[in-house]
Amino acid sequence: MLKAPSAPTSRIPIIVLSGYLTKTAALGVNESGVDELLVKPVSPKALYEHISRIVLRKDQANPPTAFVQNQRRRAELHKKKAGDLALL
């Protein structure tokens, strides 16, 4: 019902996080229209990556500015760390 085209909530992303999930249940969850399905335990980095993928989707006209800036900072730090390791 949340993802029905006429529902006001249809564009709100949904992430399902489960501690136990059978193959049948996973198929049912995916068919219900969720954006991401994660099985615990999930590392903070993996959760961040899934949220990033949802927030920065190509079909989204205006991603949140703060989120985009944070993505750029993370990329710059990653490049800097890679450069530091190359010097060793």
PDB file with SEQRES, HELIX, SHEET and CRYST1 records, atoms N, CA, C and O in Angstrom:
SEQRES   1 A   88  MET LEU LYS ALA PRO SER ALA PRO THR SER ARG ILE PRO          
SEQRES   2 A   88  ILE ILE VAL LEU SER GLY TYR LEU THR LYS THR ALA ALA          
SEQRES   3 A   88  LEU GLY VAL ASN GLU SER GLY VAL ASP GLU LEU LEU VAL          
SEQRES   4 A   88  LYS PRO VAL SER PRO LYS ALA LEU TYR GLU HIS ILE SER          
SEQRES   5 A   88  ARG ILE VAL LEU ARG LYS ASP GLN ALA ASN PRO PRO THR          
SEQRES   6 A   88  ALA PHE VAL GLN ASN GLN ARG ARG ARG ALA GLU LEU HIS          
SEQRES   7 A   88  LYS LYS LYS ALA GLY ASP LEU ALA LEU LEU                      
HELIX    1 AA1 LYS A   23  GLU A   31  1                                   9    
HELIX    2 AA2 PRO A   44  VAL A   55  1                                  12    
HELIX    3 AA3 THR A   65  LEU A   87  1                                  23    
SHEET    1 AA1 2 ILE A  15  SER A  18  0                                        
SHEET    2 AA1 2 GLU A  36  VAL A  39  1                                        
CRYST1    1.000    1.000    1.000  90.00  90.00  90.00 P 1           1          
ATOM      1  N   MET A   1       0.824  -1.196   0.000  1.00  0.00           N  
ATOM      2  CA  MET A   1       0.000   0.000   0.000  1.00  0.00           C  
ATOM      3  C   MET A   1       0.871   1.263   0.000  1.00  0.00           C  
ATOM      4  O   MET A   1       0.501   2.276  -0.595  1.00  0.00           O  
ATOM      5  N   LEU A   2       2.043   1.197   0.679  1.00  0.00           N  
ATOM      6  CA  LEU A   2       2.912   2.374   0.733  1.00  0.00           C  
ATOM      7  C   LEU A   2       3.464   2.739  -0.637  1.00  0.00           C  
ATOM      8  O   LEU A   2       3.667   3.918  -0.927  1.00  0.00           O  
ATOM      9  N   LYS A   3       3.708   1.752  -1.476  1.00  0.00           N  
ATOM     10  CA  LYS A   3       4.310   1.986  -2.788  1.00  0.00           C  
ATOM     11  C   LYS A   3       3.293   2.060  -3.925  1.00  0.00           C  
ATOM     12  O   LYS A   3       3.679   2.132  -5.091  1.00  0.00           O  
ATOM     13  N   ALA A   4       2.014   2.042  -3.604  1.00  0.00           N  
ATOM     14  CA  ALA A   4       0.990   2.166  -4.641  1.00  0.00           C  
ATOM     15  C   ALA A   4       1.173   3.506  -5.355  1.00  0.00           C  
ATOM     16  O   ALA A   4       1.430   4.516  -4.700  1.00  0.00           O  
ATOM     17  N   PRO A   5       1.045   3.535  -6.685  1.00  0.00           N  
ATOM     18  CA  PRO A   5       1.279   4.784  -7.434  1.00  0.00           C  
ATOM     19  C   PRO A   5       0.465   5.975  -6.943  1.00  0.00           C  
ATOM     20  O   PRO A   5       0.928   7.113  -7.019  1.00  0.00           O  
ATOM     21  N   SER A   6      -0.719   5.730  -6.449  1.00  0.00           N  
ATOM     22  CA  SER A   6      -1.568   6.840  -6.000  1.00  0.00           C  
ATOM     23  C   SER A   6      -1.312   7.247  -4.545  1.00  0.00           C  
ATOM     24  O   SER A   6      -1.847   8.253  -4.079  1.00  0.00           O  
ATOM     25  N   ALA A   7      -0.503   6.473  -3.836  1.00  0.00           N  
ATOM     26  CA  ALA A   7      -0.238   6.764  -2.421  1.00  0.00           C  
ATOM     27  C   ALA A   7       0.716   7.947  -2.285  1.00  0.00           C  
ATOM     28  O   ALA A   7       1.676   8.057  -3.049  1.00  0.00           O  
ATOM     29  N   PRO A   8       0.465   8.827  -1.327  1.00  0.00           N  
ATOM     30  CA  PRO A   8       1.372   9.960  -1.125  1.00  0.00           C  
ATOM     31  C   PRO A   8       2.760   9.513  -0.656  1.00  0.00           C  
ATOM     32  O   PRO A   8       3.710  10.293  -0.714  1.00  0.00           O  
ATOM     33  N   THR A   9       2.882   8.292  -0.202  1.00  0.00           N  
ATOM     34  CA  THR A   9       4.155   7.761   0.289  1.00  0.00           C  
ATOM     35  C   THR A   9       4.921   6.983  -0.776  1.00  0.00           C  
ATOM     36  O   THR A   9       5.964   6.398  -0.483  1.00  0.00           O  
ATOM     37  N   SER A  10       4.421   6.968  -1.995  1.00  0.00           N  
ATOM     38  CA  SER A  10       4.994   6.097  -3.033  1.00  0.00           C  
ATOM     39  C   SER A  10       6.457   6.407  -3.354  1.00  0.00           C  
ATOM     40  O   SER A  10       7.175   5.519  -3.815  1.00  0.00           O  
ATOM     41  N   ARG A  11       6.914   7.624  -3.126  1.00  0.00           N  
ATOM     42  CA  ARG A  11       8.296   7.986  -3.453  1.00  0.00           C  
ATOM     43  C   ARG A  11       9.234   7.928  -2.250  1.00  0.00           C  
ATOM     44  O   ARG A  11      10.420   8.230  -2.377  1.00  0.00           O  
ATOM     45  N   ILE A  12       8.718   7.545  -1.094  1.00  0.00           N  
ATOM     46  CA  ILE A  12       9.550   7.425   0.097  1.00  0.00           C  
ATOM     47  C   ILE A  12      10.304   6.098   0.020  1.00  0.00           C  
ATOM     48  O   ILE A  12       9.688   5.042  -0.123  1.00  0.00           O  
ATOM     49  N   PRO A  13      11.642   6.148   0.116  1.00  0.00           N  
ATOM     50  CA  PRO A  13      12.419   4.907   0.050  1.00  0.00           C  
ATOM     51  C   PRO A  13      12.159   4.004   1.257  1.00  0.00           C  
ATOM     52  O   PRO A  13      11.963   4.476   2.376  1.00  0.00           O  
ATOM     53  N   ILE A  14      12.163   2.708   1.001  1.00  0.00           N  
ATOM     54  CA  ILE A  14      11.967   1.726   2.072  1.00  0.00           C  
ATOM     55  C   ILE A  14      13.139   0.760   2.064  1.00  0.00           C  
ATOM     56  O   ILE A  14      13.461   0.154   1.041  1.00  0.00           O  
ATOM     57  N   ILE A  15      13.778   0.625   3.236  1.00  0.00           N  
ATOM     58  CA  ILE A  15      14.851  -0.344   3.424  1.00  0.00           C  
ATOM     59  C   ILE A  15      14.352  -1.354   4.450  1.00  0.00           C  
ATOM     60  O   ILE A  15      13.946  -0.987   5.553  1.00  0.00           O  
ATOM     61  N   VAL A  16      14.386  -2.630   4.074  1.00  0.00           N  
ATOM     62  CA  VAL A  16      14.001  -3.689   5.001  1.00  0.00           C  
ATOM     63  C   VAL A  16      15.282  -4.292   5.556  1.00  0.00           C  
ATOM     64  O   VAL A  16      16.169  -4.695   4.804  1.00  0.00           O  
ATOM     65  N   LEU A  17      15.367  -4.348   6.866  1.00  0.00           N  
ATOM     66  CA  LEU A  17      16.518  -4.918   7.565  1.00  0.00           C  
ATOM     67  C   LEU A  17      16.006  -6.074   8.404  1.00  0.00           C  
ATOM     68  O   LEU A  17      15.199  -5.879   9.313  1.00  0.00           O  
ATOM     69  N   SER A  18      16.477  -7.290   8.098  1.00  0.00           N  
ATOM     70  CA  SER A  18      15.952  -8.471   8.764  1.00  0.00           C  
ATOM     71  C   SER A  18      17.081  -9.298   9.356  1.00  0.00           C  
ATOM     72  O   SER A  18      18.179  -9.363   8.803  1.00  0.00           O  
ATOM     73  N   GLY A  19      16.795  -9.924  10.483  1.00  0.00           N  
ATOM     74  CA  GLY A  19      17.763 -10.816  11.113  1.00  0.00           C  
ATOM     75  C   GLY A  19      17.676 -12.222  10.582  1.00  0.00           C  
ATOM     76  O   GLY A  19      18.635 -12.988  10.680  1.00  0.00           O  
ATOM     77  N   TYR A  20      16.558 -12.566  10.030  1.00  0.00           N  
ATOM     78  CA  TYR A  20      16.364 -13.910   9.492  1.00  0.00           C  
ATOM     79  C   TYR A  20      15.414 -13.799   8.308  1.00  0.00           C  
ATOM     80  O   TYR A  20      14.335 -13.218   8.419  1.00  0.00           O  
ATOM     81  N   LEU A  21      15.816 -14.349   7.197  1.00  0.00           N  
ATOM     82  CA  LEU A  21      14.995 -14.215   6.009  1.00  0.00           C  
ATOM     83  C   LEU A  21      15.140 -15.464   5.149  1.00  0.00           C  
ATOM     84  O   LEU A  21      16.247 -15.837   4.759  1.00  0.00           O  
ATOM     85  N   THR A  22      14.022 -16.098   4.860  1.00  0.00           N  
ATOM     86  CA  THR A  22      14.051 -17.257   3.966  1.00  0.00           C  
ATOM     87  C   THR A  22      14.028 -16.757   2.525  1.00  0.00           C  
ATOM     88  O   THR A  22      13.714 -15.595   2.271  1.00  0.00           O  
ATOM     89  N   LYS A  23      14.356 -17.623   1.601  1.00  0.00           N  
ATOM     90  CA  LYS A  23      14.352 -17.250   0.187  1.00  0.00           C  
ATOM     91  C   LYS A  23      12.952 -16.819  -0.254  1.00  0.00           C  
ATOM     92  O   LYS A  23      12.797 -15.851  -0.999  1.00  0.00           O  
ATOM     93  N   THR A  24      11.945 -17.540   0.210  1.00  0.00           N  
ATOM     94  CA  THR A  24      10.554 -17.212  -0.133  1.00  0.00           C  
ATOM     95  C   THR A  24      10.164 -15.847   0.412  1.00  0.00           C  
ATOM     96  O   THR A  24       9.551 -15.038  -0.285  1.00  0.00           O  
ATOM     97  N   ALA A  25      10.527 -15.599   1.674  1.00  0.00           N  
ATOM     98  CA  ALA A  25      10.208 -14.298   2.276  1.00  0.00           C  
ATOM     99  C   ALA A  25      10.941 -13.174   1.557  1.00  0.00           C  
ATOM    100  O   ALA A  25      10.371 -12.106   1.336  1.00  0.00           O  
ATOM    101  N   ALA A  26      12.205 -13.404   1.186  1.00  0.00           N  
ATOM    102  CA  ALA A  26      12.985 -12.383   0.478  1.00  0.00           C  
ATOM    103  C   ALA A  26      12.338 -12.037  -0.863  1.00  0.00           C  
ATOM    104  O   ALA A  26      12.260 -10.867  -1.236  1.00  0.00           O  
ATOM    105  N   LEU A  27      11.879 -13.051  -1.578  1.00  0.00           N  
ATOM    106  CA  LEU A  27      11.196 -12.801  -2.852  1.00  0.00           C  
ATOM    107  C   LEU A  27       9.927 -11.983  -2.638  1.00  0.00           C  
ATOM    108  O   LEU A  27       9.636 -11.067  -3.406  1.00  0.00           O  
ATOM    109  N   GLY A  28       9.183 -12.313  -1.604  1.00  0.00           N  
ATOM    110  CA  GLY A  28       7.958 -11.570  -1.296  1.00  0.00           C  
ATOM    111  C   GLY A  28       8.244 -10.125  -0.933  1.00  0.00           C  
ATOM    112  O   GLY A  28       7.525  -9.217  -1.350  1.00  0.00           O  
ATOM    113  N   VAL A  29       9.294  -9.917  -0.158  1.00  0.00           N  
ATOM    114  CA  VAL A  29       9.667  -8.551   0.236  1.00  0.00           C  
ATOM    115  C   VAL A  29      10.084  -7.762  -0.997  1.00  0.00           C  
ATOM    116  O   VAL A  29       9.658  -6.620  -1.172  1.00  0.00           O  
ATOM    117  N   ASN A  30      10.906  -8.349  -1.847  1.00  0.00           N  
ATOM    118  CA  ASN A  30      11.346  -7.655  -3.062  1.00  0.00           C  
ATOM    119  C   ASN A  30      10.182  -7.312  -3.976  1.00  0.00           C  
ATOM    120  O   ASN A  30      10.155  -6.238  -4.576  1.00  0.00           O  
ATOM    121  N   GLU A  31       9.227  -8.216  -4.084  1.00  0.00           N  
ATOM    122  CA  GLU A  31       8.065  -7.972  -4.943  1.00  0.00           C  
ATOM    123  C   GLU A  31       7.139  -6.901  -4.377  1.00  0.00           C  
ATOM    124  O   GLU A  31       6.317  -6.341  -5.103  1.00  0.00           O  
ATOM    125  N   SER A  32       7.270  -6.615  -3.082  1.00  0.00           N  
ATOM    126  CA  SER A  32       6.402  -5.608  -2.467  1.00  0.00           C  
ATOM    127  C   SER A  32       6.832  -4.186  -2.791  1.00  0.00           C  
ATOM    128  O   SER A  32       6.118  -3.233  -2.480  1.00  0.00           O  
ATOM    129  N   GLY A  33       8.008  -4.037  -3.422  1.00  0.00           N  
ATOM    130  CA  GLY A  33       8.419  -2.705  -3.859  1.00  0.00           C  
ATOM    131  C   GLY A  33       9.445  -2.021  -2.984  1.00  0.00           C  
ATOM    132  O   GLY A  33       9.643  -0.812  -3.109  1.00  0.00           O  
ATOM    133  N   VAL A  34      10.111  -2.758  -2.094  1.00  0.00           N  
ATOM    134  CA  VAL A  34      11.133  -2.124  -1.259  1.00  0.00           C  
ATOM    135  C   VAL A  34      12.307  -1.688  -2.126  1.00  0.00           C  
ATOM    136  O   VAL A  34      12.538  -2.237  -3.203  1.00  0.00           O  
ATOM    137  N   ASP A  35      13.046  -0.692  -1.641  1.00  0.00           N  
ATOM    138  CA  ASP A  35      14.196  -0.191  -2.386  1.00  0.00           C  
ATOM    139  C   ASP A  35      15.451  -1.000  -2.102  1.00  0.00           C  
ATOM    140  O   ASP A  35      16.267  -1.211  -2.999  1.00  0.00           O  
ATOM    141  N   GLU A  36      15.611  -1.445  -0.890  1.00  0.00           N  
ATOM    142  CA  GLU A  36      16.772  -2.244  -0.502  1.00  0.00           C  
ATOM    143  C   GLU A  36      16.337  -3.297   0.516  1.00  0.00           C  
ATOM    144  O   GLU A  36      15.437  -3.068   1.324  1.00  0.00           O  
ATOM    145  N   LEU A  37      16.993  -4.449   0.458  1.00  0.00           N  
ATOM    146  CA  LEU A  37      16.739  -5.536   1.400  1.00  0.00           C  
ATOM    147  C   LEU A  37      18.077  -5.966   1.970  1.00  0.00           C  
ATOM    148  O   LEU A  37      18.952  -6.414   1.229  1.00  0.00           O  
ATOM    149  N   LEU A  38      18.245  -5.835   3.271  1.00  0.00           N  
ATOM    150  CA  LEU A  38      19.498  -6.169   3.940  1.00  0.00           C  
ATOM    151  C   LEU A  38      19.240  -7.209   5.018  1.00  0.00           C  
ATOM    152  O   LEU A  38      18.216  -7.179   5.701  1.00  0.00           O  
ATOM    153  N   VAL A  39      20.182  -8.125   5.157  1.00  0.00           N  
ATOM    154  CA  VAL A  39      20.081  -9.144   6.198  1.00  0.00           C  
ATOM    155  C   VAL A  39      21.159  -8.863   7.237  1.00  0.00           C  
ATOM    156  O   VAL A  39      22.327  -8.670   6.899  1.00  0.00           O  
ATOM    157  N   LYS A  40      20.753  -8.842   8.506  1.00  0.00           N  
ATOM    158  CA  LYS A  40      21.686  -8.583   9.599  1.00  0.00           C  
ATOM    159  C   LYS A  40      22.674  -9.722   9.738  1.00  0.00           C  
ATOM    160  O   LYS A  40      22.336 -10.856   9.397  1.00  0.00           O  
ATOM    161  N   PRO A  41      23.857  -9.478  10.215  1.00  0.00           N  
ATOM    162  CA  PRO A  41      24.375  -8.180  10.638  1.00  0.00           C  
ATOM    163  C   PRO A  41      24.816  -7.366   9.426  1.00  0.00           C  
ATOM    164  O   PRO A  41      25.323  -7.912   8.446  1.00  0.00           O  
ATOM    165  N   VAL A  42      24.619  -6.070   9.508  1.00  0.00           N  
ATOM    166  CA  VAL A  42      25.003  -5.148   8.442  1.00  0.00           C  
ATOM    167  C   VAL A  42      25.998  -4.163   9.033  1.00  0.00           C  
ATOM    168  O   VAL A  42      25.736  -3.558  10.073  1.00  0.00           O  
ATOM    169  N   SER A  43      27.122  -4.005   8.383  1.00  0.00           N  
ATOM    170  CA  SER A  43      28.123  -3.052   8.872  1.00  0.00           C  
ATOM    171  C   SER A  43      27.626  -1.636   8.610  1.00  0.00           C  
ATOM    172  O   SER A  43      26.837  -1.413   7.691  1.00  0.00           O  
ATOM    173  N   PRO A  44      28.081  -0.683   9.412  1.00  0.00           N  
ATOM    174  CA  PRO A  44      27.696   0.709   9.168  1.00  0.00           C  
ATOM    175  C   PRO A  44      28.072   1.166   7.758  1.00  0.00           C  
ATOM    176  O   PRO A  44      27.332   1.924   7.132  1.00  0.00           O  
ATOM    177  N   LYS A  45      29.221   0.707   7.260  1.00  0.00           N  
ATOM    178  CA  LYS A  45      29.658   1.090   5.914  1.00  0.00           C  
ATOM    179  C   LYS A  45      28.689   0.558   4.865  1.00  0.00           C  
ATOM    180  O   LYS A  45      28.325   1.285   3.940  1.00  0.00           O  
ATOM    181  N   ALA A  46      28.269  -0.690   4.993  1.00  0.00           N  
ATOM    182  CA  ALA A  46      27.331  -1.275   4.029  1.00  0.00           C  
ATOM    183  C   ALA A  46      25.985  -0.552   4.074  1.00  0.00           C  
ATOM    184  O   ALA A  46      25.391  -0.279   3.031  1.00  0.00           O  
ATOM    185  N   LEU A  47      25.507  -0.243   5.271  1.00  0.00           N  
ATOM    186  CA  LEU A  47      24.240   0.479   5.399  1.00  0.00           C  
ATOM    187  C   LEU A  47      24.346   1.850   4.742  1.00  0.00           C  
ATOM    188  O   LEU A  47      23.439   2.276   4.027  1.00  0.00           O  
ATOM    189  N   TYR A  48      25.458   2.538   4.988  1.00  0.00           N  
ATOM    190  CA  TYR A  48      25.685   3.855   4.383  1.00  0.00           C  
ATOM    191  C   TYR A  48      25.678   3.747   2.857  1.00  0.00           C  
ATOM    192  O   TYR A  48      25.092   4.590   2.179  1.00  0.00           O  
ATOM    193  N   GLU A  49      26.322   2.723   2.321  1.00  0.00           N  
ATOM    194  CA  GLU A  49      26.363   2.552   0.871  1.00  0.00           C  
ATOM    195  C   GLU A  49      24.975   2.320   0.281  1.00  0.00           C  
ATOM    196  O   GLU A  49      24.659   2.837  -0.791  1.00  0.00           O  
ATOM    197  N   HIS A  50      24.155   1.552   0.972  1.00  0.00           N  
ATOM    198  CA  HIS A  50      22.791   1.310   0.485  1.00  0.00           C  
ATOM    199  C   HIS A  50      21.960   2.588   0.545  1.00  0.00           C  
ATOM    200  O   HIS A  50      21.200   2.884  -0.377  1.00  0.00           O  
ATOM    201  N   ILE A  51      22.104   3.335   1.620  1.00  0.00           N  
ATOM    202  CA  ILE A  51      21.375   4.606   1.726  1.00  0.00           C  
ATOM    203  C   ILE A  51      21.866   5.569   0.651  1.00  0.00           C  
ATOM    204  O   ILE A  51      21.062   6.272   0.039  1.00  0.00           O  
ATOM    205  N   SER A  52      23.175   5.610   0.413  1.00  0.00           N  
ATOM    206  CA  SER A  52      23.742   6.473  -0.630  1.00  0.00           C  
ATOM    207  C   SER A  52      23.138   6.147  -1.988  1.00  0.00           C  
ATOM    208  O   SER A  52      22.760   7.040  -2.746  1.00  0.00           O  
ATOM    209  N   ARG A  53      23.056   4.862  -2.281  1.00  0.00           N  
ATOM    210  CA  ARG A  53      22.516   4.432  -3.568  1.00  0.00           C  
ATOM    211  C   ARG A  53      21.078   4.925  -3.742  1.00  0.00           C  
ATOM    212  O   ARG A  53      20.685   5.334  -4.835  1.00  0.00           O  
ATOM    213  N   ILE A  54      20.308   4.885  -2.675  1.00  0.00           N  
ATOM    214  CA  ILE A  54      18.916   5.339  -2.758  1.00  0.00           C  
ATOM    215  C   ILE A  54      18.853   6.852  -2.912  1.00  0.00           C  
ATOM    216  O   ILE A  54      18.132   7.362  -3.771  1.00  0.00           O  
ATOM    217  N   VAL A  55      19.599   7.568  -2.089  1.00  0.00           N  
ATOM    218  CA  VAL A  55      19.543   9.035  -2.098  1.00  0.00           C  
ATOM    219  C   VAL A  55      20.071   9.616  -3.396  1.00  0.00           C  
ATOM    220  O   VAL A  55      19.558  10.625  -3.880  1.00  0.00           O  
ATOM    221  N   LEU A  56      21.087   8.993  -3.961  1.00  0.00           N  
ATOM    222  CA  LEU A  56      21.724   9.546  -5.152  1.00  0.00           C  
ATOM    223  C   LEU A  56      21.269   8.885  -6.450  1.00  0.00           C  
ATOM    224  O   LEU A  56      21.974   8.932  -7.458  1.00  0.00           O  
ATOM    225  N   ARG A  57      20.094   8.272  -6.420  1.00  0.00           N  
ATOM    226  CA  ARG A  57      19.573   7.648  -7.639  1.00  0.00           C  
ATOM    227  C   ARG A  57      19.504   8.649  -8.774  1.00  0.00           C  
ATOM    228  O   ARG A  57      19.271   9.838  -8.559  1.00  0.00           O  
ATOM    229  N   LYS A  58      19.709   8.153  -9.990  1.00  0.00           N  
ATOM    230  CA  LYS A  58      19.710   9.032 -11.158  1.00  0.00           C  
ATOM    231  C   LYS A  58      18.352   9.645 -11.428  1.00  0.00           C  
ATOM    232  O   LYS A  58      18.265  10.726 -12.011  1.00  0.00           O  
ATOM    233  N   ASP A  59      17.283   8.966 -11.012  1.00  0.00           N  
ATOM    234  CA  ASP A  59      15.944   9.499 -11.285  1.00  0.00           C  
ATOM    235  C   ASP A  59      15.551  10.597 -10.308  1.00  0.00           C  
ATOM    236  O   ASP A  59      14.481  11.191 -10.435  1.00  0.00           O  
ATOM    237  N   GLN A  60      16.413  10.868  -9.334  1.00  0.00           N  
ATOM    238  CA  GLN A  60      16.111  11.909  -8.359  1.00  0.00           C  
ATOM    239  C   GLN A  60      16.649  13.230  -8.891  1.00  0.00           C  
ATOM    240  O   GLN A  60      17.849  13.361  -9.131  1.00  0.00           O  
ATOM    241  N   ALA A  61      15.775  14.199  -9.075  1.00  0.00           N  
ATOM    242  CA  ALA A  61      16.157  15.468  -9.681  1.00  0.00           C  
ATOM    243  C   ALA A  61      17.107  16.277  -8.793  1.00  0.00           C  
ATOM    244  O   ALA A  61      18.110  16.797  -9.283  1.00  0.00           O  
ATOM    245  N   ASN A  62      16.809  16.391  -7.510  1.00  0.00           N  
ATOM    246  CA  ASN A  62      17.600  17.221  -6.614  1.00  0.00           C  
ATOM    247  C   ASN A  62      18.014  16.455  -5.369  1.00  0.00           C  
ATOM    248  O   ASN A  62      17.306  16.503  -4.364  1.00  0.00           O  
ATOM    249  N   PRO A  63      19.152  15.742  -5.404  1.00  0.00           N  
ATOM    250  CA  PRO A  63      19.582  15.047  -4.196  1.00  0.00           C  
ATOM    251  C   PRO A  63      19.937  16.059  -3.117  1.00  0.00           C  
ATOM    252  O   PRO A  63      20.334  17.179  -3.438  1.00  0.00           O  
ATOM    253  N   PRO A  64      19.804  15.694  -1.849  1.00  0.00           N  
ATOM    254  CA  PRO A  64      20.107  16.623  -0.767  1.00  0.00           C  
ATOM    255  C   PRO A  64      21.548  17.122  -0.860  1.00  0.00           C  
ATOM    256  O   PRO A  64      22.476  16.324  -0.987  1.00  0.00           O  
ATOM    257  N   THR A  65      21.734  18.441  -0.796  1.00  0.00           N  
ATOM    258  CA  THR A  65      23.048  19.063  -0.945  1.00  0.00           C  
ATOM    259  C   THR A  65      24.040  18.552   0.086  1.00  0.00           C  
ATOM    260  O   THR A  65      25.183  18.247  -0.254  1.00  0.00           O  
ATOM    261  N   ALA A  66      23.621  18.454   1.332  1.00  0.00           N  
ATOM    262  CA  ALA A  66      24.531  18.008   2.389  1.00  0.00           C  
ATOM    263  C   ALA A  66      25.027  16.592   2.104  1.00  0.00           C  
ATOM    264  O   ALA A  66      26.184  16.270   2.373  1.00  0.00           O  
ATOM    265  N   PHE A  67      24.171  15.767   1.573  1.00  0.00           N  
ATOM    266  CA  PHE A  67      24.560  14.388   1.285  1.00  0.00           C  
ATOM    267  C   PHE A  67      25.577  14.350   0.147  1.00  0.00           C  
ATOM    268  O   PHE A  67      26.547  13.595   0.212  1.00  0.00           O  
ATOM    269  N   VAL A  68      25.367  15.145  -0.878  1.00  0.00           N  
ATOM    270  CA  VAL A  68      26.291  15.199  -2.008  1.00  0.00           C  
ATOM    271  C   VAL A  68      27.647  15.726  -1.542  1.00  0.00           C  
ATOM    272  O   VAL A  68      28.685  15.203  -1.948  1.00  0.00           O  
ATOM    273  N   GLN A  69      27.651  16.753  -0.697  1.00  0.00           N  
ATOM    274  CA  GLN A  69      28.904  17.297  -0.170  1.00  0.00           C  
ATOM    275  C   GLN A  69      29.638  16.243   0.649  1.00  0.00           C  
ATOM    276  O   GLN A  69      30.860  16.131   0.553  1.00  0.00           O  
ATOM    277  N   ASN A  70      28.922  15.476   1.446  1.00  0.00           N  
ATOM    278  CA  ASN A  70      29.534  14.422   2.242  1.00  0.00           C  
ATOM    279  C   ASN A  70      30.148  13.358   1.330  1.00  0.00           C  
ATOM    280  O   ASN A  70      31.230  12.849   1.621  1.00  0.00           O  
ATOM    281  N   GLN A  71      29.478  13.021   0.245  1.00  0.00           N  
ATOM    282  CA  GLN A  71      30.008  12.045  -0.711  1.00  0.00           C  
ATOM    283  C   GLN A  71      31.332  12.549  -1.298  1.00  0.00           C  
ATOM    284  O   GLN A  71      32.284  11.782  -1.444  1.00  0.00           O  
ATOM    285  N   ARG A  72      31.382  13.844  -1.632  1.00  0.00           N  
ATOM    286  CA  ARG A  72      32.613  14.416  -2.190  1.00  0.00           C  
ATOM    287  C   ARG A  72      33.745  14.362  -1.173  1.00  0.00           C  
ATOM    288  O   ARG A  72      34.874  14.008  -1.512  1.00  0.00           O  
ATOM    289  N   ARG A  73      33.441  14.714   0.081  1.00  0.00           N  
ATOM    290  CA  ARG A  73      34.467  14.666   1.139  1.00  0.00           C  
ATOM    291  C   ARG A  73      35.003  13.263   1.312  1.00  0.00           C  
ATOM    292  O   ARG A  73      36.212  13.069   1.436  1.00  0.00           O  
ATOM    293  N   ARG A  74      34.118  12.284   1.323  1.00  0.00           N  
ATOM    294  CA  ARG A  74      34.554  10.887   1.472  1.00  0.00           C  
ATOM    295  C   ARG A  74      35.444  10.472   0.307  1.00  0.00           C  
ATOM    296  O   ARG A  74      36.445   9.784   0.509  1.00  0.00           O  
ATOM    297  N   ALA A  75      35.092  10.881  -0.904  1.00  0.00           N  
ATOM    298  CA  ALA A  75      35.895  10.533  -2.082  1.00  0.00           C  
ATOM    299  C   ALA A  75      37.281  11.181  -1.993  1.00  0.00           C  
ATOM    300  O   ALA A  75      38.286  10.543  -2.309  1.00  0.00           O  
ATOM    301  N   GLU A  76      37.334  12.437  -1.566  1.00  0.00           N  
ATOM    302  CA  GLU A  76      38.624  13.126  -1.419  1.00  0.00           C  
ATOM    303  C   GLU A  76      39.490  12.452  -0.366  1.00  0.00           C  
ATOM    304  O   GLU A  76      40.689  12.270  -0.578  1.00  0.00           O  
ATOM    305  N   LEU A  77      38.904  12.079   0.764  1.00  0.00           N  
ATOM    306  CA  LEU A  77      39.659  11.391   1.810  1.00  0.00           C  
ATOM    307  C   LEU A  77      40.173  10.047   1.313  1.00  0.00           C  
ATOM    308  O   LEU A  77      41.299   9.654   1.618  1.00  0.00           O  
ATOM    309  N   HIS A  78      39.352   9.352   0.555  1.00  0.00           N  
ATOM    310  CA  HIS A  78      39.750   8.051   0.014  1.00  0.00           C  
ATOM    311  C   HIS A  78      40.944   8.210  -0.938  1.00  0.00           C  
ATOM    312  O   HIS A  78      41.885   7.418  -0.900  1.00  0.00           O  
ATOM    313  N   LYS A  79      40.894   9.247  -1.794  1.00  0.00           N  
ATOM    314  CA  LYS A  79      42.000   9.508  -2.717  1.00  0.00           C  
ATOM    315  C   LYS A  79      43.272   9.854  -1.948  1.00  0.00           C  
ATOM    316  O   LYS A  79      44.364   9.404  -2.296  1.00  0.00           O  
ATOM    317  N   LYS A  80      43.117  10.658  -0.903  1.00  0.00           N  
ATOM    318  CA  LYS A  80      44.270  11.068  -0.100  1.00  0.00           C  
ATOM    319  C   LYS A  80      44.909   9.849   0.574  1.00  0.00           C  
ATOM    320  O   LYS A  80      46.131   9.704   0.566  1.00  0.00           O  
ATOM    321  N   LYS A  81      44.095   8.989   1.146  1.00  0.00           N  
ATOM    322  CA  LYS A  81      44.610   7.777   1.806  1.00  0.00           C  
ATOM    323  C   LYS A  81      45.309   6.876   0.785  1.00  0.00           C  
ATOM    324  O   LYS A  81      46.366   6.311   1.066  1.00  0.00           O  
ATOM    325  N   ALA A  82      44.711   6.749  -0.395  1.00  0.00           N  
ATOM    326  CA  ALA A  82      45.320   5.911  -1.438  1.00  0.00           C  
ATOM    327  C   ALA A  82      46.663   6.499  -1.855  1.00  0.00           C  
ATOM    328  O   ALA A  82      47.618   5.756  -2.083  1.00  0.00           O  
ATOM    329  N   GLY A  83      46.747   7.830  -1.958  1.00  0.00           N  
ATOM    330  CA  GLY A  83      47.998   8.477  -2.316  1.00  0.00           C  
ATOM    331  C   GLY A  83      49.062   8.291  -1.236  1.00  0.00           C  
ATOM    332  O   GLY A  83      50.235   8.081  -1.547  1.00  0.00           O  
ATOM    333  N   ASP A  84      48.652   8.367   0.033  1.00  0.00           N  
ATOM    334  CA  ASP A  84      49.577   8.158   1.150  1.00  0.00           C  
ATOM    335  C   ASP A  84      50.117   6.742   1.147  1.00  0.00           C  
ATOM    336  O   ASP A  84      51.297   6.526   1.426  1.00  0.00           O  
ATOM    337  N   LEU A  85      49.270   5.776   0.834  1.00  0.00           N  
ATOM    338  CA  LEU A  85      49.707   4.383   0.798  1.00  0.00           C  
ATOM    339  C   LEU A  85      50.668   4.145  -0.371  1.00  0.00           C  
ATOM    340  O   LEU A  85      51.582   3.327  -0.263  1.00  0.00           O  
ATOM    341  N   ALA A  86      50.470   4.844  -1.473  1.00  0.00           N  
ATOM    342  CA  ALA A  86      51.335   4.680  -2.631  1.00  0.00           C  
ATOM    343  C   ALA A  86      52.750   5.168  -2.339  1.00  0.00           C  
ATOM    344  O   ALA A  86      53.711   4.678  -2.932  1.00  0.00           O  
ATOM    345  N   LEU A  87      52.885   6.138  -1.422  1.00  0.00           N  
ATOM    346  CA  LEU A  87      54.192   6.676  -1.072  1.00  0.00           C  
ATOM    347  C   LEU A  87      54.988   5.707  -0.206  1.00  0.00           C  
ATOM    348  O   LEU A  87      56.213   5.805  -0.137  1.00  0.00           O  
ATOM    349  N   LEU A  88      54.308   4.777   0.454  1.00  0.00           N  
ATOM    350  CA  LEU A  88      54.998   3.814   1.316  1.00  0.00           C  
ATOM    351  C   LEU A  88      55.656   2.802   0.526  1.00  0.00           C  
ATOM    352  O   LEU A  88      56.290   1.903   1.077  1.00  0.00           O  
TER     353      LEU A  88                                                      
END                                                                             
